Amino acid sequence: MRVRRPKVTADAGDVISYNSTISACEKGRERQHTCGLLVGMQRDDLKPDVISYSSTMSACEKGEQWQHVCRLFGDMQHDDLKPSVISYNTTIKASEKVGQWQRALRLFVSMQHKAQRHQLPLTHLHMALY
């Protein structure tokens, strides 16, 4: 029996390659490289996906670029992408770090309404609110 593998288009392969590189840079705390790669994807007419944004947001959060995290979250939604739990979590943490607890709370409520609450570790949010 022969197993059929799904066809991967060049664009999908390119997005996967970009995401792998963005993720490696994020793990190496190379925030500027992740941002440059995200811009490069768009320049190459590739559509960043949730993984592209989430990895870049995580790198920015680790680099204490809180406003950039919040902007990327908005960009992701503007691109009609559904934020992941990781995206929400990173943006909630960034909002808390810049003293925007109201925004953090709104994001948390929004995430709950989108039925993603079962995946989010909330310890940092609870500590920030109390």
N, C-alpha and C positions, 0 to 999 in steps of 0.2 A: 504494500500500500504506500502510495506516495503522498506526503504531506505538502499541501500547498502553503506557501508563505505569502503573506500579503505583499503586494507591490508597494514599494516605497518610491515616491517621486523624488526627483533631484531636490525640489524645494523642501520636502519633508526631511530628507537626509541632511540638507544644509541646516535646517532648524535644529535637528538633533545634534549636529556637530557644534553649532553655536551654543546650544544649551549645555552641552558637556563642558565646553570651554568656560562659559560663564560660571558654571557650578564649581569648576576647579579653581577659578580666580576667587570666587566667593569663599571657598574653604581656605584659600591662602591669604585672605583678607586684602585682596587687591581691588578695592572699591572702584577706583578710576578705570581699571581695565574692564570691569563688568559693565560699567556705564558706557564705555566706548564700544564694547561688543554689542550692547543693545542698540545703540545708534547705528552701528555697522549693519546689523540685520535689516533695519529699516532702509538704510542706504542701498542695500543689495536687493531691495524689493521683497524682502521676506517679512512675514507677519509674526512678530514675537508672540509666543503663547504664554499661558499662565506660569509655566516653569521658567521661561525667560525672565518674566517680571519678578516672580517670587525670589529667584536666586539673586537677581540684582538688588531687590529690596533688602534681602538678608545681608548682603555685603554692605549696603549703605547703613543699615542699622548697626552692624558691627563696627563700622567706621564713624559712628555717631553723627551721621548725616540725616538727622531726623526729618527735616523738612523735605529732603529729597525722597525719603520713603513715602511720605504722604502724597507727594506729587506723582510718584510712580503708581501708587494705588489708584489715584484719579485717572491717570493715563490708561491704565489697564481697563478700567470701566468704560472709558471713552472709546476704547478699541473693541467694545462689546464682548469683553472676556469676563467670565464669572470668576470673581476672586476665590482663591482656595483658602482653606483654613490657615495655611502658612502665611498667605498674604494678609489675611485679617489679623492674625496674631502679631506679625511683624509691625503692622500699622498701628495696632492698639498699643504695643510697647513704645513705638516712636512717639505717638500722641501723648502718652503718659510722661515720657522723658522731657517733652517740651512744655509740660504743664497744662495740656489740653485734655483734662480728664473728661470733660463733657463730650468731646469728640470720641474719646476711647469708649465711653459708655454707649454713644450712638452706634458706633461700629459693632460693639458687642451685641446690641439689640438687633441691628440689621442682620448680623450673622445668624442669630437665633431664628429670625424670620425666614431665613433662607435654608433652614433645616440642616445646618452644619454644626450645631452646638456640640454634638457627641464627640467631636474630634479635637476640641481645643483644650489645651492645658491652661487653666485659668489662674494659677497661683499668683503670677505677677499682677494680674488685674485686680484680684482681691486685695493684695497688699497695697496697691496704689490707691484704691478707693477707701481704705480704712485707716 
